[in-house]
Amino acid sequence: MPSEKVSRTPAQQKIDSQLLVEIYRKQGTAAEKGVPPGKTGVRIDHEGRALVDVRAEVTAILEKKIRDLGGTIDATSIAYRSIVAWVPLLKLEQLAGDSAVISIAPKPEAAIRS
């Protein structure tokens, strides 16, 4: 049986594996994909949206696509090619299929130094 990673679509290859685990769990396919139990650290709101960092050329067209998919944008950075947004888990693959998208990962948490 080929590993789950080998069988990923081009869109899935742009999505961080922790997000894919949450997608598989929401779809009910985690067991057949061999996903282990445990927390992923992905922040998911009560509407099933994940807080993600979309790496891409920031354009009005891509921002509209995120909103059309049911997402809300928290922040954008043209310089860092980043859109931080809450996007429905089951729409991440559709977003990743956009040629403008380089990658989608959970938004990193800020590190606090003491």
C-alpha positions in Angstrom: 0.0 0.0 0.0 1.5 3.4 -0.9 2.1 5.9 1.8 -0.5 8.6 2.2 2.2 11.2 1.3 2.9 9.6 -2.1 -0.8 9.6 -3.0 -1.3 13.3 -2.4 -2.7 15.5 -5.2 -0.7 18.6 -6.4 -3.1 20.7 -4.3 -2.6 18.5 -1.2 1.2 18.8 -1.6 0.8 22.6 -1.0 -1.0 21.9 2.4 0.9 21.4 5.6 0.6 17.8 6.9 -1.0 19.0 10.2 -3.8 20.6 8.3 -4.2 17.5 6.1 -4.6 15.5 9.4 -7.4 17.8 10.5 -9.0 17.6 7.0 -8.9 13.8 7.1 -10.5 13.8 10.6 -13.3 16.1 9.5 -13.9 13.9 6.4 -13.9 10.8 8.5 -11.0 9.3 6.5 -8.3 9.5 9.2 -8.3 5.8 10.0 -8.0 4.6 6.4 -5.2 7.2 5.9 -3.3 5.8 8.9 -3.5 9.1 10.8 -2.4 8.7 14.4 -4.6 10.2 17.2 -3.4 13.3 19.1 -3.4 17.0 18.8 -2.1 18.8 15.8 -1.8 22.3 17.2 -4.0 23.6 14.4 -6.4 26.3 15.6 -10.0 25.5 14.5 -12.9 27.8 15.4 -16.5 26.7 16.1 -17.4 27.0 12.4 -14.8 24.5 11.4 -12.4 27.1 10.0 -8.6 26.7 10.5 -6.3 29.7 11.1 -3.8 29.5 8.3 -1.0 31.4 6.7 -1.5 31.3 2.9 1.8 32.0 1.1 1.1 33.5 -2.3 1.2 36.7 -4.3 -1.3 38.9 -2.4 -3.9 40.0 -4.9 -7.5 41.3 -4.6 -8.5 38.2 -6.7 -7.0 35.8 -4.2 -8.5 37.7 -1.2 -11.9 37.5 -2.9 -11.5 33.7 -3.5 -10.7 33.2 0.2 -13.9 35.2 1.1 -15.9 33.3 -1.5 -14.8 30.0 0.1 -16.2 31.2 3.4 -13.0 32.5 4.9 -12.2 35.7 6.7 -8.9 37.5 6.4 -7.1 38.7 9.5 -4.0 40.2 7.9 -2.0 40.4 4.7 1.6 41.2 3.8 2.6 41.9 0.3 6.2 42.0 1.3 6.1 38.5 2.9 3.6 37.1 0.4 1.3 36.1 3.2 -2.4 36.1 3.9 -3.4 35.1 7.4 -7.0 33.9 7.3 -9.6 31.6 8.9 -10.6 29.2 6.1 -13.0 26.3 6.3 -11.0 23.0 6.6 -12.8 21.4 3.7 -12.1 24.3 1.4 -8.3 24.4 1.9 -7.8 21.9 -1.0 -9.8 24.1 -3.3 -7.8 27.1 -2.3 -4.5 25.2 -2.7 -5.5 24.3 -6.2 -5.2 28.0 -7.2 -2.0 28.5 -9.1 -1.2 31.7 -7.2 -0.9 29.7 -3.9 2.5 28.5 -3.0 1.7 26.8 0.3 -0.8 26.7 3.2 0.3 26.1 6.8 -1.2 26.7 10.2 -0.5 30.2 11.4 2.5 30.0 13.6 2.0 31.1 17.2 4.2 33.9 18.5 7.0 32.9 20.7 7.2 34.7 24.0 10.7 35.1 25.5 11.2 35.5 29.2 
